[in-house]
Amino acid sequence: MSEGERELLLLGLGVAAERAVTVSSYLEDAGYRVRIATINDLPGRKPQGIVLDISPFSDDGWGKLLAIKKNPQTRDIPILPVYLSEEGRVGGIFPVAGFFILPLDTEYLQKKLALLGMTDDTEMWDLQTLIVSRKGEESVAKAMLAAGFNVVNAYTGKEAVALASIGPYYMAFSLLMLPDMSAFELLEKFSLHPRIRTLPFFILMKNELDEGEKKAFSREVSHLVRKKELTRDEFLAALRRR
């Protein structure tokens, strides 16, 4: 077993380490080694993943997400976004398959999908990718076509749910903010449909966010969380789906 094989890093907590107590206990019960970390701790480490607080109470969770995904040294580390309340209760978990930064590095996208084993069957099967964006994402569409996928565009979250629920899709990409909902709300809606609840779901983000946008995205996530905290079993069930 390698050094980081069962290690998960907690980011976005800042100096409020006490907010990590509940989520750390959940993860440790599942057999993970958990460590509160900062961005500066990442280069040179190979954790199994990062659990990142993106709530309004986080220490610039969205900024840390961008920094990790923009850095070639850290962008391959899987990130699990979570919502932690001010007291550290786990209000939500968002099992995203991955994040890609716009403008898109198409070579990296194709390499990443190949490493995930998602391009292995394109020569044998007619596989479709759903891209959800208000104007369509030409660079993503071209990259997916080059990788052997067919591309279907949806221009709103509502349209994406309708299309995904009736057609066989192999994966989906969504802009972080759509005309009618956020990508996290769309992911929640997908989770309600048995056919698509496990569909690999990637989020596309622009490479800079101002403070207003970060606060707006945190508020959007706040609207999705439950009033009471997730139990350990609920949290770990969602983690296993991830």
Backbone torsions as a table, in degrees:
resi	resn	phi	psi	omega
1	MET	NA	126.9	-179.9
2	SER	-72.6	166.2	-174.9
3	GLU	-57.8	-39.2	-175.4
4	GLY	-101.0	10.4	-170.4
5	GLU	-62.4	-35.0	178.9
6	ARG	-119.1	23.5	-179.4
7	GLU	-99.5	131.5	172.7
8	LEU	-119.3	136.6	178.3
9	LEU	-102.5	137.8	175.1
10	LEU	-99.9	123.3	179.7
11	LEU	-124.4	157.6	176.4
12	GLY	94.6	4.3	-177.3
13	LEU	-90.8	-19.7	-178.6
14	GLY	61.6	-135.6	-179.0
15	VAL	-85.5	-6.2	-177.0
16	ALA	-86.1	63.4	-175.4
17	ALA	-62.5	-24.9	-178.9
18	GLU	-64.6	-20.3	178.2
19	ARG	-70.5	-11.3	-177.7
20	ALA	-89.5	-4.8	-170.9
21	VAL	-59.3	-50.6	-175.0
22	THR	-67.1	-51.4	-176.9
23	VAL	-65.8	-33.8	177.0
24	SER	-64.0	-41.9	-179.4
25	SER	-65.4	-39.0	177.7
26	TYR	-60.7	-47.3	-176.2
27	LEU	-69.3	-39.1	178.8
28	GLU	-65.5	-35.3	176.2
29	ASP	-63.1	-25.9	178.8
30	ALA	-88.5	2.9	174.9
31	GLY	95.5	11.7	179.3
32	TYR	-91.9	150.9	166.6
33	ARG	-91.0	127.4	-172.7
34	VAL	-117.0	136.3	-179.0
35	ARG	-141.0	129.2	173.1
36	ILE	-74.0	129.7	-172.6
37	ALA	-136.1	172.0	173.4
38	THR	-123.8	170.7	177.4
39	ILE	-56.3	-37.8	-177.7
40	ASN	-66.2	-17.9	179.5
41	ASP	-81.0	-13.1	-168.5
42	LEU	-76.7	-46.8	-177.2
43	PRO	-55.7	130.1	179.7
44	GLY	91.6	-15.8	178.3
45	ARG	-96.5	151.3	178.2
46	LYS	-129.6	68.9	178.1
47	PRO	-71.7	161.9	175.8
48	GLN	-67.2	-28.4	178.3
49	GLY	-178.2	176.0	178.4
50	ILE	-121.3	130.5	171.0
51	VAL	-99.8	116.1	-169.6
52	LEU	-117.7	123.7	176.6
53	ASP	-78.1	122.0	178.3
54	ILE	-117.4	19.4	179.3
55	SER	-75.4	169.8	175.0
56	PRO	-63.0	-14.2	-178.4
57	PHE	-94.3	0.9	-177.5
58	SER	-76.1	164.7	174.0
59	ASP	-93.3	81.1	178.6
60	ASP	54.1	53.2	179.8
61	GLY	-58.7	-41.6	-178.9
62	TRP	-67.9	-38.3	176.7
63	GLY	-63.7	-39.0	178.2
64	LYS	-67.4	-38.1	177.1
65	LEU	-59.0	-47.4	178.8
66	LEU	-62.7	-44.6	-178.2
67	ALA	-60.1	-41.1	-179.6
68	ILE	-66.3	-44.5	-174.5
69	LYS	-79.9	-16.9	176.9
70	LYS	-87.1	-14.8	-175.8
71	ASN	-95.6	117.5	-179.7
72	PRO	-57.9	-23.7	179.9
73	GLN	-75.7	-21.3	-173.9
74	THR	-124.8	-8.4	-170.1
75	ARG	-67.7	-17.3	179.5
76	ASP	-84.9	-6.9	179.0
77	ILE	-72.5	123.5	178.4
78	PRO	-62.9	141.2	179.3
79	ILE	-120.2	130.2	174.0
80	LEU	-110.0	106.4	177.9
81	PRO	-73.4	137.4	176.9
82	VAL	-135.5	161.2	174.1
83	TYR	-111.0	117.2	174.2
84	LEU	-111.1	131.5	178.5
85	SER	-68.7	175.0	179.5
86	GLU	-59.8	-29.7	179.7
87	GLU	-90.8	-5.2	179.6
88	GLY	97.2	6.9	175.7
89	ARG	-69.3	145.2	-178.6
90	VAL	-87.5	105.7	-177.5
91	GLY	-91.1	-23.0	-177.8
92	GLY	-167.8	155.2	176.6
93	ILE	-135.7	136.3	-172.4
94	PHE	-124.4	92.4	-171.9
95	PRO	-76.0	72.7	178.5
96	VAL	-79.0	139.3	179.9
97	ALA	-71.5	-26.5	179.5
98	GLY	171.1	172.1	179.3
99	PHE	-127.2	140.9	173.2
100	PHE	-128.8	143.2	-176.1
101	ILE	-96.4	137.8	173.6
102	LEU	-100.0	142.4	-1.3
103	PRO	-60.4	142.8	-170.5
104	LEU	-76.4	134.8	168.3
105	ASP	-87.5	94.6	-171.9
106	THR	-65.1	-35.6	178.4
107	GLU	-63.5	-40.2	178.6
108	TYR	-67.3	-42.0	178.4
109	LEU	-57.0	-48.8	-178.3
110	GLN	-65.0	-39.8	177.9
111	LYS	-63.9	-42.5	-178.5
112	LYS	-64.6	-44.8	179.6
113	LEU	-63.7	-36.0	177.7
114	ALA	-66.3	-41.5	178.7
115	LEU	-64.0	-31.7	178.1
116	LEU	-80.2	-3.4	-180.0
117	GLY	76.0	21.4	-173.5
118	MET	-94.5	-0.7	178.1
119	THR	-113.8	8.3	-174.1
120	ASP	-67.8	-30.9	-170.1
121	ASP	-107.8	12.3	-174.3
122	THR	-68.6	-25.3	179.6
123	GLU	-80.5	-21.7	-177.2
124	MET	-94.2	-29.3	-172.1
125	TRP	-128.1	155.7	176.8
126	ASP	-89.2	91.9	-173.0
127	LEU	-100.7	140.3	-176.5
128	GLN	-116.6	141.7	175.1
129	THR	-113.4	134.2	176.7
130	LEU	-99.6	125.3	177.9
131	ILE	-115.6	121.6	-175.3
132	VAL	-110.6	112.9	-176.9
133	SER	-161.1	146.0	-176.5
134	ARG	-65.3	-27.4	-180.0
135	LYS	-121.4	1.5	-173.3
136	GLY	81.7	146.9	179.6
137	GLU	-115.6	96.0	-173.0
138	GLU	-60.2	-40.5	-177.7
139	SER	-65.6	-38.4	177.9
140	VAL	-68.1	-44.5	180.0
141	ALA	-59.8	-44.8	-179.8
142	LYS	-63.4	-41.3	179.7
143	ALA	-63.8	-40.6	-179.2
144	MET	-71.2	-37.9	176.2
145	LEU	-63.0	-41.8	178.8
146	ALA	-64.0	-29.1	179.4
147	ALA	-82.8	-3.0	175.3
148	GLY	101.8	9.8	-179.2
149	PHE	-97.7	152.8	164.6
150	ASN	-86.2	149.9	-175.1
151	VAL	-119.8	132.4	173.1
152	VAL	-121.8	131.5	-179.1
153	ASN	-100.7	139.6	168.7
154	ALA	-123.5	144.1	-171.9
155	TYR	-109.7	-7.0	174.7
156	THR	-141.8	164.3	176.0
157	GLY	-63.5	-41.2	-179.8
158	LYS	-60.0	-44.1	178.4
159	GLU	-64.8	-37.7	179.9
160	ALA	-62.7	-42.2	179.0
161	VAL	-63.0	-42.8	-179.4
162	ALA	-63.2	-45.4	-178.9
163	LEU	-67.3	-45.6	-175.6
164	ALA	-65.8	-31.4	-175.8
165	SER	-77.8	-15.0	-178.1
166	ILE	-114.1	-13.3	-176.2
167	GLY	-122.9	151.4	178.0
168	PRO	-78.9	114.0	177.0
169	TYR	-117.1	147.2	-176.9
170	TYR	-92.9	-29.4	176.5
171	MET	-164.0	167.9	179.4
172	ALA	-137.8	146.0	172.6
173	PHE	-121.2	139.8	178.7
174	SER	-140.3	139.8	168.2
175	LEU	-61.2	152.4	-179.2
176	LEU	-61.2	-40.6	179.2
177	MET	-123.8	121.9	179.2
178	LEU	-102.7	169.4	-178.7
179	PRO	-60.0	-30.1	-173.7
180	ASP	-116.9	-8.1	-179.3
181	MET	-169.3	170.1	174.9
182	SER	-87.7	164.0	176.5
183	ALA	-61.7	-31.8	180.0
184	PHE	-69.8	-35.9	175.1
185	GLU	-67.9	-38.9	177.2
186	LEU	-62.2	-42.0	177.0
187	LEU	-59.8	-41.6	177.4
188	GLU	-61.6	-41.4	179.8
189	LYS	-66.6	-38.9	175.9
190	PHE	-60.3	-36.8	-176.2
191	SER	-66.3	-16.0	-179.9
192	LEU	-83.9	-11.4	-178.8
193	HIS	-104.6	118.3	-178.5
194	PRO	-54.3	-34.7	-176.8
195	ARG	-69.4	-29.7	-171.5
196	ILE	-123.0	8.1	-176.0
197	ARG	-66.6	-22.6	178.6
198	THR	-107.3	12.4	179.1
199	LEU	-63.1	124.8	176.8
200	PRO	-56.8	126.3	-169.8
201	PHE	-125.6	114.1	-178.8
202	PHE	-108.0	142.7	-179.6
203	ILE	-108.9	135.2	177.6
204	LEU	-101.8	127.0	-177.8
205	MET	-125.5	141.7	171.9
206	LYS	-72.0	160.8	-167.8
207	ASN	-83.5	-0.4	175.5
208	GLU	-142.0	140.0	174.6
209	LEU	-130.2	130.8	175.3
210	ASP	-83.2	172.2	-174.7
211	GLU	-62.5	-35.8	178.1
212	GLY	-63.3	-41.0	179.3
213	GLU	-66.6	-41.8	179.2
214	LYS	-60.4	-44.1	179.6
215	LYS	-65.3	-39.0	179.5
216	ALA	-64.5	-41.4	179.4
217	PHE	-66.4	-38.3	177.4
218	SER	-64.4	-38.6	177.6
219	ARG	-65.7	-39.5	177.8
220	GLU	-59.0	-43.7	178.9
221	VAL	-65.3	-38.0	179.9
222	SER	-58.8	-33.9	-178.9
223	HIS	-68.3	-18.9	-175.6
224	LEU	-93.0	-15.7	-171.7
225	VAL	-80.3	157.2	178.7
226	ARG	-77.3	157.4	179.6
227	LYS	-69.3	-32.2	177.2
228	LYS	-109.6	161.3	-175.3
229	GLU	-73.0	154.4	173.7
230	LEU	-69.9	139.9	174.3
231	THR	-74.1	167.8	177.6
232	ARG	-57.4	-45.9	-177.3
233	ASP	-64.5	-39.5	177.5
234	GLU	-64.5	-43.6	-179.7
235	PHE	-62.8	-47.5	-176.6
236	LEU	-69.3	-30.6	176.2
237	ALA	-64.5	-42.5	177.5
238	ALA	-66.9	-38.0	178.3
239	LEU	-63.2	-41.5	179.5
240	ARG	-65.5	-35.1	176.6
241	ARG	-64.3	-31.3	178.4
242	ARG	-67.9	NA	NA
